[in-house]
Amino acid sequence: KAEYWFSKIERPDSKAYANIIHAMGLGRKDRKAEKYLQEMLKTGVKGDVVCYTNLIDAYGRQGDLEKAKSWMYKFQESGSQPDALLYGVIINAC
């Protein structure tokens, strides 16, 4: 259902993407969460710390620490800095 409502948004911004990524993560659909983050980047929407934290949390909840760390590094490579919440998500994934 979340994907249906997301599809109704004409021009999703980073907040809309953060919400769908979070919803996919809660539904244990980490690959779909990643798909949405990649889509966001392809459409030119700059991902913020919330978008990345939600994706990293999705992988952490699945026990995939390597994927979680990989996305944290990609976030840093984009010129952004992790905050305490993002580090907390990584710590919880350990």
Phi and psi in degrees as GROMACS dihedral restraints (atoms count N, CA, C in turn):
[ dihedral_restraints ]
;  ai    aj    ak    al  type     phi  dphi    fc
    3     4     5     6     1   -60.0    20    10
    4     5     6     7     1   -40.2    20    10
    6     7     8     9     1   -66.0    20    10
    7     8     9    10     1   -35.8    20    10
    9    10    11    12     1   -60.3    20    10
   10    11    12    13     1   -50.3    20    10
   12    13    14    15     1   -67.6    20    10
   13    14    15    16     1   -35.5    20    10
   15    16    17    18     1   -62.9    20    10
   16    17    18    19     1   -38.8    20    10
   18    19    20    21     1   -64.3    20    10
   19    20    21    22     1   -17.6    20    10
   21    22    23    24     1   -79.8    20    10
   22    23    24    25     1   -13.3    20    10
   24    25    26    27     1   -79.4    20    10
   25    26    27    28     1   120.9    20    10
   27    28    29    30     1   -64.9    20    10
   28    29    30    31     1   -48.5    20    10
   30    31    32    33     1  -133.2    20    10
   31    32    33    34     1    86.3    20    10
   33    34    35    36     1   -62.1    20    10
   34    35    36    37     1   138.6    20    10
   36    37    38    39     1  -104.0    20    10
   37    38    39    40     1  -174.1    20    10
   39    40    41    42     1   -63.9    20    10
   40    41    42    43     1   -31.2    20    10
   42    43    44    45     1   -67.5    20    10
   43    44    45    46     1   -40.7    20    10
   45    46    47    48     1   -64.8    20    10
   46    47    48    49     1   -43.5    20    10
   48    49    50    51     1   -65.1    20    10
   49    50    51    52     1   -39.1    20    10
   51    52    53    54     1   -58.6    20    10
   52    53    54    55     1   -40.4    20    10
   54    55    56    57     1   -67.2    20    10
   55    56    57    58     1   -43.9    20    10
   57    58    59    60     1   -70.7    20    10
   58    59    60    61     1   -36.4    20    10
   60    61    62    63     1   -63.9    20    10
   61    62    63    64     1   -42.4    20    10
   63    64    65    66     1   -62.6    20    10
   64    65    66    67     1   -44.9    20    10
   66    67    68    69     1   -61.4    20    10
   67    68    69    70     1   -42.2    20    10
   69    70    71    72     1   -65.3    20    10
   70    71    72    73     1   -39.7    20    10
   72    73    74    75     1   -63.6    20    10
   73    74    75    76     1   -42.6    20    10
   75    76    77    78     1   -65.1    20    10
   76    77    78    79     1   -30.7    20    10
   78    79    80    81     1   -86.0    20    10
   79    80    81    82     1    12.1    20    10
   81    82    83    84     1    59.0    20    10
   82    83    84    85     1    34.7    20    10
   84    85    86    87     1  -112.2    20    10
   85    86    87    88     1    62.8    20    10
   87    88    89    90     1   -61.9    20    10
   88    89    90    91     1   -35.9    20    10
   90    91    92    93     1   -66.4    20    10
   91    92    93    94     1   -38.0    20    10
   93    94    95    96     1   -68.5    20    10
   94    95    96    97     1   -37.6    20    10
   96    97    98    99     1   -59.1    20    10
   97    98    99   100     1   -44.0    20    10
   99   100   101   102     1   -63.8    20    10
  100   101   102   103     1   -40.0    20    10
  102   103   104   105     1   -57.3    20    10
  103   104   105   106     1   -42.5    20    10
  105   106   107   108     1   -68.3    20    10
  106   107   108   109     1   -37.6    20    10
  108   109   110   111     1   -65.8    20    10
  109   110   111   112     1   -41.5    20    10
  111   112   113   114     1   -64.9    20    10
  112   113   114   115     1   -40.9    20    10
  114   115   116   117     1   -60.0    20    10
  115   116   117   118     1   -44.4    20    10
  117   118   119   120     1   -56.7    20    10
  118   119   120   121     1   -47.4    20    10
  120   121   122   123     1   -65.6    20    10
  121   122   123   124     1   -38.9    20    10
  123   124   125   126     1   -65.1    20    10
  124   125   126   127     1   -32.2    20    10
  126   127   128   129     1   -83.5    20    10
  127   128   129   130     1    -0.7    20    10
  129   130   131   132     1    90.8    20    10
  130   131   132   133     1     4.7    20    10
  132   133   134   135     1   -80.6    20    10
  133   134   135   136     1   124.9    20    10
  135   136   137   138     1   -76.7    20    10
  136   137   138   139     1   123.6    20    10
  138   139   140   141     1   -72.9    20    10
  139   140   141   142     1   135.8    20    10
  141   142   143   144     1  -102.2    20    10
  142   143   144   145     1  -179.2    20    10
  144   145   146   147     1   -60.5    20    10
  145   146   147   148     1   -31.7    20    10
  147   148   149   150     1   -67.7    20    10
  148   149   150   151     1   -43.7    20    10
  150   151   152   153     1   -59.6    20    10
  151   152   153   154     1   -49.3    20    10
  153   154   155   156     1   -66.5    20    10
  154   155   156   157     1   -41.3    20    10
  156   157   158   159     1   -61.2    20    10
  157   158   159   160     1   -40.6    20    10
  159   160   161   162     1   -63.5    20    10
  160   161   162   163     1   -40.8    20    10
  162   163   164   165     1   -68.8    20    10
  163   164   165   166     1   -44.1    20    10
  165   166   167   168     1   -61.4    20    10
  166   167   168   169     1   -39.4    20    10
  168   169   170   171     1   -63.7    20    10
  169   170   171   172     1   -39.9    20    10
  171   172   173   174     1   -59.0    20    10
  172   173   174   175     1   -46.4    20    10
  174   175   176   177     1   -68.9    20    10
  175   176   177   178     1   -37.6    20    10
  177   178   179   180     1   -62.2    20    10
  178   179   180   181     1   -40.3    20    10
  180   181   182   183     1   -64.4    20    10
  181   182   183   184     1   -26.8    20    10
  183   184   185   186     1   -88.0    20    10
  184   185   186   187     1    -2.8    20    10
  186   187   188   189     1    82.1    20    10
  187   188   189   190     1    15.1    20    10
  189   190   191   192     1   -97.8    20    10
  190   191   192   193     1    76.3    20    10
  192   193   194   195     1   -62.7    20    10
  193   194   195   196     1   -35.9    20    10
  195   196   197   198     1   -62.8    20    10
  196   197   198   199     1   -44.4    20    10
  198   199   200   201     1   -65.2    20    10
  199   200   201   202     1   -41.2    20    10
  201   202   203   204     1   -60.0    20    10
  202   203   204   205     1   -48.0    20    10
  204   205   206   207     1   -63.9    20    10
  205   206   207   208     1   -39.9    20    10
  207   208   209   210     1   -57.6    20    10
  208   209   210   211     1   -43.5    20    10
  210   211   212   213     1   -72.4    20    10
  211   212   213   214     1   -29.7    20    10
  213   214   215   216     1   -65.5    20    10
  214   215   216   217     1   -42.1    20    10
  216   217   218   219     1   -64.9    20    10
  217   218   219   220     1   -39.4    20    10
  219   220   221   222     1   -62.3    20    10
  220   221   222   223     1   -38.7    20    10
  222   223   224   225     1   -61.4    20    10
  223   224   225   226     1   -45.4    20    10
  225   226   227   228     1   -64.5    20    10
  226   227   228   229     1   -38.5    20    10
  228   229   230   231     1   -65.0    20    10
  229   230   231   232     1   -23.7    20    10
  231   232   233   234     1   -77.3    20    10
  232   233   234   235     1    -1.2    20    10
  234   235   236   237     1    96.7    20    10
  235   236   237   238     1     6.7    20    10
  237   238   239   240     1  -102.6    20    10
  238   239   240   241     1   160.3    20    10
  240   241   242   243     1  -114.8    20    10
  241   242   243   244     1   133.0    20    10
  243   244   245   246     1   -61.5    20    10
  244   245   246   247     1   149.2    20    10
  246   247   248   249     1  -105.8    20    10
  247   248   249   250     1  -177.2    20    10
  249   250   251   252     1   -61.4    20    10
  250   251   252   253     1   -35.6    20    10
  252   253   254   255     1   -65.6    20    10
  253   254   255   256     1   -44.1    20    10
  255   256   257   258     1   -62.6    20    10
  256   257   258   259     1   -44.4    20    10
  258   259   260   261     1   -61.7    20    10
  259   260   261   262     1   -37.3    20    10
  261   262   263   264     1   -62.2    20    10
  262   263   264   265     1   -38.7    20    10
  264   265   266   267     1   -63.8    20    10
  265   266   267   268     1   -42.9    20    10
  267   268   269   270     1   -63.6    20    10
  268   269   270   271     1   -44.3    20    10
  270   271   272   273     1   -59.5    20    10
  271   272   273   274     1   -42.9    20    10
  273   274   275   276     1   -66.2    20    10
  274   275   276   277     1   -25.0    20    10
  276   277   278   279     1   -76.6    20    10
  277   278   279   280     1   -18.1    20    10
